[in-house]
Amino acid sequence: MQTREWDAVVVGGGTAGLSAAQMLGRARRRTLVLDEGHPRNRFAAHMHGVLGHDGLPPDELLARGRHEAAAYGVAVEVASVIAVEDLGERLRVIRADGSAELARTLIVTTGLTDALPAVEGLTQRWGIDVLHCPYCHGWEVAGARLGVLATSSASLHQIELVRQWSDDVIAFTALAEPLDAEVAARLHARGIRTVSAAVVSVESDGDGLRAAITVDGDRHPLDALFVAPDPVIDLGFVEALALVRSDLPGGPLAVDERGATSHPRVFAAGNVVAPYANVPVSMGTGSMAGAGAGAALVTEDAARALATARADAARRDAWEERYSSDEHVWSGRVNATLAAVVGDLPADGTALDIGCGEGGDAIWLAERGWRVTGLDLSETAVRRASAAARERGLDDGRASFVAGDAASASGETVLGEATFDLVTTSFLHSWEADFPRIALLRAAADRVAPGGRLLVLSHAAAPPWASAHSDHVPELRGPAEELALLDLDPARWEVEIVEVRPRETLDPDGDPARLEDGVLLLRRR
């Protein structure tokens, strides 16, 4: 499978996740949402307290959200994420099927699961008339016979809150701490009845809740029962990232006001950071997490651009020094391997020679009918190549040379959006440890027109004399390994040649030597 790379991967496609994704999509960030399809509020038929969407079914809100996010280029896919690995500048997000995505940032919006008390019948009526939030569902049962199944000391607030919707309220307190005299008097003053016997089941006639049955066999008539379930937050898939969690019930992720976690590439929103959050709060935290991730990406983009610009300038200076230090660097003759491969191709189109040097290969191509553009970092090399083209009468549009870097803004400036029928790059190596060879080859592939070809010639092994003339020998790979690193879409590219060819030459001392040339010829379908 192809490993895709994203600016952001959002794990969890509820209201928080889709809000984050929408913000990122509108910011023109490549964003993927992976969702199992089990939102927390799927048991409720309608939402309330959501401005502009009062009474809307939860699944309809999510459908609208997915449609809106897709309009901004966000991809939403059904998947379960089982692990996230930290690769430094990227995170690997691993799905249950073993496939993986690469992400610059991760937004965790997986929410929580409500763990109900072990009372028979609660699960079957959950979200219907066994309820959690009176702000969300109180209006619909106002004036009815309401119960509150206390589960902790925090349930006192829920008991008193439910009283606002009805004057017929009964509190079942067996699962919570015993009421002290002051609290009991307070509830009694509000007309709230209390039952200390444990509730063992709830009774339903199929159309609605009828009663709560206590352990002593008493039947307490009810129309709805409120309960605060225990929040269960499963973060096993990000365990390797050691994210800091808060001491709130369920252990939600600790985040700042932007949704940033303790990991610089991970943000979080919704119930996974605020178990109490309703739909509007989850939307808000999702929007902030999306914006927070976007801001982090902007900062990283700027830092990378500066580092790249400085590296490009240093590389350009190094090559300029190499060419300007001598009147003539290369032989001016075409590389024999290039001639052997290209000689079999029809010479009736445009060609780009990246890293053209003093123009030997480009001039040979032009003399055989190609309309060639040569690109090189060194302005001295470009001047020499241009002079050679003039001497051979090829400066009439058949051979032209420009200074620039194929994988940077300077290449975009001089080449624009042009594509070519043949793109060649010969021995584009450097002794620099951080030389971006694969990035340059990908930039070369991007310049190939449909039906055109990419020819990459490389040193498949270091020259025999390399260790005697340098303390550092660069890492060299064979064409098959470089093809794998390029990771080109096989649906768009056909491999025509991938092999190593020996070439006889002379070493720096003039003695016979043999080199191994890597040959990679690809055709864009």
Buried (B, 14 or more C-beta within 10 A) or exposed (E): EEEBBBBBBBBBBBBBBBBBBBBBBBBEBBBBBBBBEEBBBEBBEBBBBBEEBEEBBBBEBBEEBBEBBBEBBBBBEEBBBEBBEBEEEBBBBBBEEEEBBBBBBBBBBBBBBBEBBEBEBBEEBBBBBBBBBBEBBBEBBEEBBBBBBBBEEEBBEBBBBBBEBBEBBBBBBBBBEEBEEEBBEBBEEEEBEBBEBBBBBBBBEEEEBBBBBBEEEEEBEBBBBBBBBBBEBEBEBBEEBEBEBBEBBBBBBBBEEBBBBBBEBBBBBBBBBBBEBBBBBBBBBBBBBBBBBBEBBEEBEEEEEEEBEEBBBEBBEBBBEBBEEEEEBBEBEBBEBBBBBBEEBEBEBBBBBBBBBBBBBBBBBBBBEBBBBBBBBBBBBBBBBBEBBEEEEBBEEBBBBBBBBBBBEBBBEBBEEEBBBBBBBBBBBBEBEEBBBBEBBBBBBEBBBEEBBBBBBBBBBBBEEBEEEEEEEBEBBBBBEBBEEBEBEEEEBEBBBBEBBEBEEEBEEEEEBEBBBBBBBBBBE
